[in-house]
């Protein structure tokens, strides 16, 4: 899968140009009102939620859950575990060596 969507550039991997045209990067203040966003296939929220208390995490995860497309993925950092206890709609799935969350 890595070679299908990414290209090796020295010691790093970059998303292929034809895939990059379909990707949108945005900066969002997670605890504030979010802008209107389209449904999302993959949301990267890595090493961010560890800085919030459980109340804010739950609010953020509820927003994420509403945005994810069916079978979409939430990818978090390795220290951000057991998020499904804060949002029962998120289930843990294994993607090779990656742990992700999907809406049930």
C-alpha positions in Angstrom: 0.0 0.0 0.0 2.9 2.4 0.8 4.2 2.1 -2.8 0.8 2.6 -4.3 0.1 6.0 -2.6 3.6 7.3 -1.6 7.0 7.7 -3.1 10.3 7.4 -1.4 12.3 10.6 -1.2 15.6 9.8 0.6 14.8 8.7 4.1 11.2 10.0 3.9 8.0 9.1 2.2 5.8 11.7 0.4 2.3 11.3 -1.0 2.3 10.9 -4.8 1.2 14.0 -6.7 -1.9 12.4 -8.2 -3.1 11.4 -4.7 -2.0 14.8 -3.3 -4.5 16.5 -5.6 -7.3 14.7 -3.7 -6.0 15.6 -0.3 -6.9 18.6 1.7 -5.0 19.8 4.7 -6.6 22.1 7.2 -5.8 23.7 10.6 -8.7 23.5 13.0 -8.9 24.7 16.6 -10.3 21.5 18.0 -12.1 22.9 21.1 -13.8 25.7 19.1 -16.6 25.5 16.5 -15.4 23.7 13.5 -16.0 25.0 10.0 -18.4 23.2 7.7 -16.3 20.2 6.4 -17.0 17.5 3.9 -17.2 13.9 5.0 -13.7 12.5 5.6 -12.0 9.2 4.6 -9.0 9.5 6.9 -8.4 11.9 9.7 -4.9 12.2 11.2 -5.1 13.4 14.8 -1.8 12.3 16.0 -0.3 13.2 19.4 -2.9 15.9 19.9 -5.6 14.4 22.2 -3.1 13.7 25.0 -3.1 17.4 25.8 -6.9 17.5 26.5 -8.9 16.4 29.5 -11.5 13.7 29.0 -14.4 16.2 28.6 -12.7 17.9 25.7 -11.5 14.6 24.2 -15.1 13.4 24.2 -16.4 16.6 22.5 -13.6 16.3 19.8 -14.3 12.6 19.2 -18.0 13.3 18.8 -17.2 15.8 16.1 -14.7 13.4 14.4 -17.3 10.6 14.5 -19.9 12.8 12.7 -17.3 13.7 10.0 -15.9 10.3 9.2 -17.4 8.5 6.1 -18.6 5.0 6.6 -15.5 2.9 6.8 -13.4 6.0 7.3 -10.4 6.0 9.7 -9.2 8.1 12.6 -5.4 7.7 13.1 -4.0 8.8 16.4 -0.7 8.6 18.1 0.5 5.5 19.9 0.0 7.2 23.3 -3.6 8.0 22.5 -5.3 4.7 23.4 -8.7 3.5 24.6 -10.5 6.5 22.9 -13.5 4.2 22.3 -14.3 4.5 26.0 -15.1 8.1 25.4 -17.1 7.5 22.2 -18.8 4.1 21.9 -19.3 4.6 18.2 -15.5 4.2 17.5 -14.1 0.8 17.3 -10.5 -0.2 17.3 -9.2 -1.8 14.1 -5.7 -3.1 13.2 -4.3 -1.9 9.8 -1.1 -3.9 9.6 1.1 -2.5 12.4 -1.2 0.6 12.8 -4.0 0.9 15.3 -6.9 3.0 14.0 -10.5 3.8 14.9 -13.5 3.3 12.7 -17.1 4.3 13.2 -19.3 1.3 14.0 
